Amino acid sequence: MEEHKTAQSFTVPIGPQHPALKEPSHFRITVDGEIVKDAYVRLGYAHRGIEKATESRTWTQNLYMLERICGICSHIHGMTYCLAVERLAQVQVSARAQAIRVLFAELERIHSHMLWFGVTAHEAGFDTLFMYSWRDRETVMDILEELSGNRVNYSANILGGVKFDVDESRVESILDGINFLEERTHYYLEVVSTDALFLQRTHEIGTMNRREAEVLGTVGPTARASGVNRDIRIEAPYAAYDQFPIQITLDDSGDLKARVLVRLRELFESYRVIRQILKNLPSGDLTVRMPRRIQQGETVLRVEAPRGELFYFIRSNGSDTPDRIKVRTPTICNMMSVIKLAVGHQLADVPMILAGIDPCFSCNDRMVMINQSNKTSHRWRWEELRQHGINYYQQRTA
Amino acid sequence: MESTIISNELRNLFSLVVFPGGCFLILLGLSYEWVDRKLLARFQNRIGPRWFQPFADIMKLLSKEEVIPDGVDRRLFIGLPIVALTGALTAGLYLPILGVKTTFSFPGDLIVTLYMLSLLTLCMGLAGANTLDRFSLIGASRTLTQLFSYESPFLLALLGPALFSNSWQISEIIAYTDGRWLMLTQPIGFLVAMIALMGKLELPPFDAPEAETEIVAGALTEYSGRGLALFRLGKGVELVIGLTLVSTLYLGGIANPLTFFLKTLALLLIIVVLQALLTRLRIDQTVGLWWRYGSLLVLLQWLILILLQGSAT
C-alpha cells in the first residue's frame, strides 16, 4: 500500500534548466505512469527588476529599457510605452509614424508566430517542420533588418514618432518577401491540418472550451482558439489600426490544433494589413517634438502583442522620470491555463500544451510584496531592491 | 598439425577483433551514423556534420571523465554499457557483413542474433532503472515498454523468410534468399521489419524513450564519458546489423561488398526519409501501432503464406 502511494506521487521536475524550456521556469509535474495528476508552476527565475529600474531613469532612457522586456516582441513594448507617454503629454503623432508603427508591429507578429510555430513542431518531435519554418522566418527577419538595420531589437520607436522611414525603393522587396511568406503559410496550414501524425499530437489535446478560457483569463490567440471574441486591435484600436482594420481570427474547437490554426490564419491578416499600409502610407513627418518633463497624470494602455493582451500603466508626477510603470505581459495571463489543462493528459503532451500558449518567461516575471497580516505595503527604492538581491543570493550560496 | 590449430585460432581472433567483427563493425557503425545524420540534416535543410563528426564525438566522450552518480549500483552502471556493446557485436558474428561468408554458424543462430540485438535495449532500460534520476526512470519504463511492443512483430517479420527456407540458420536462409527478393512476395513482413528496426534504434518517430523536450535524454540521462560512448557505439553497430539482417532476408541476399553497400544504404535512405517526415509518437501511440496493426498484419501474412504453401504442395 505504501509503495502504491509513493508510485502515485512520482514528480517530474521540468526546469529551471531543461531542454524543453528556452528560458528558466520550474514546473513540477506529478505523474501516475504517464498520466499527469497534478501540475505546479514556479515563476520568477528571470526577474530583472525592470519596472523598478524605470523609476530612476528618464522618459527617453526608459524606452530602451522597456524594449528589452521581451526579446521577441521588443517593438510592441516600445510602441505601447511611446503611445502611453504621448497620450500623457498630449502630443499628437503624425499618421505616417503611426502607420509605420503598425507596419513594424505586424512584421513582428509574423516573426513571432513563425518562431512559435517552429518551437511547437520541435516540441511535437517534428524537427523537419521546425527547420523549415525557421528558414522561412529568415525572410521576415531580413525585411526587418532592411527597414531598421536590426533583426531583433529594431528599436523603431522614439517618443513622438518613429526613427525609420519606408522609402519607395524598399516597398518592392518587402512585398516580395510577404508574397513568399504567404505562399509558405498556405503550405504550413495544409501540413498542420492534414498530417496524420502531427494531428495525433494536436487534435483534441489540451482542449479548453470558451467558458474555461474566459474563467482562466486567457488572452490573445490562446483565447481566440477557444472562441473568445477578443482582439485589442479591434476592441480598442490604437496607433493606426482604425485606418487599417484587422479582422478577427477565431476557432471554436479550443484544442492545440485550433491554437496552431488561429496563429497561422492570423498571419494572413498581418500580410493583408502590411500590403495595405505599404500601398496607402500616409504622408507626414516622422517625429514631433516631445517635452522633456511629462505633465502629471496617469494612463492605462492595452495593445495586442503577438501573444495576447499587453497592459501598461504609467503614472507621471510631472518630473523627467516616471513615478510608476506597471507592465502585465500576456504569458502571465495564460500560464494558469497550462496548469489546468495539463492535468489528465500524458506527460508527452505537457511540453506541447505549454508551448501552445507561446510562453515568454522573462517577460512575465514580476515581484509583488504584500504583507497580509497588517495590511501594510512597503515601497522599495532601487538601491534597496538591489541590496536585497545581493543579500538574498549571498545567503543562498553561504 | 599444431600450427594449423594456432593459425585457426588466429583467424578466429582476427575475425572477432578486427574483421568482420570488432573494430570493423564499430567503424562501419560510426560511418553509417554519419550517413544517417548527414542525410537527415540535408532533408531538414541543414548543413549537417562533417564526415568525421561521429568519430570525433566518440573520441571526445571516451576521453572525458565518467561521472558515476550517487545511489547507483556501480558494477551495473559500469558493466551495462560493456554488455550492451558486446551483445551488439556478437550479433554481427553470424551475419555476412560486407558479403563475407561468416565463419560462425549453427542451427538457430537467427534467434540468437535477434536476442543479442535486444540486449542493447534491455541494457539501456536497466541502465535507466539503475539510477535515481526521474528522467532516467521514465525513460527506462518507456524503453522497455517500446521493447515489448516492437519485439514480437520484428521477430515474426524476420521469421517469415526463415519459414520459407525451412531453417533458422542464417547461412541456410541466405542460400535460399540469394537472388530471391522476398520483399516482393512478403511486402508486409518487409515493411514491419523496417519500421520495427526504427523502433529498435529509437529513431524518430519512435524516439519517445529519449524525447528531449520531455525527459531530457531518457534512460541515458545520467551517463557521460565512457559509458555513453559505449552505448552510442552499440547503437551504431546495431544500425549496421539491423540493416544487414533485413537486406539479407528480404532484399535477395548479400553476395559481395558492392551489393552490401548498395542494399544497406538504400534501406538507410528509407529510414532517414521516414525520420524526416514523421512526428514523434507518444508511447501509448507506439504500443497501439505495434499491437493493433504491426503484429496482426504480420500474422495475417503468415496465415496467407502458409495457406498458399499448403495449397502449392
Interface residues (C-beta under 8 A of the other chain):
Chain A: F10 T11 V12 P13 H18 P19 A20 V31 G33 E34 H122 E123 A124 G125 F126 D127 T128 M131 Y132 R135 D195 L197 F198 Q200 R201 Q346 L347 A348 D349 V350 P351
Chain B: F43 Q44 N45 R46 R134 F135 I138 S141 P204 P205 D207 A208 A211 E212 T213 E214 I215 V216 A276 L277 L278 T279 R280 L281 R282 I283 D284 Q285
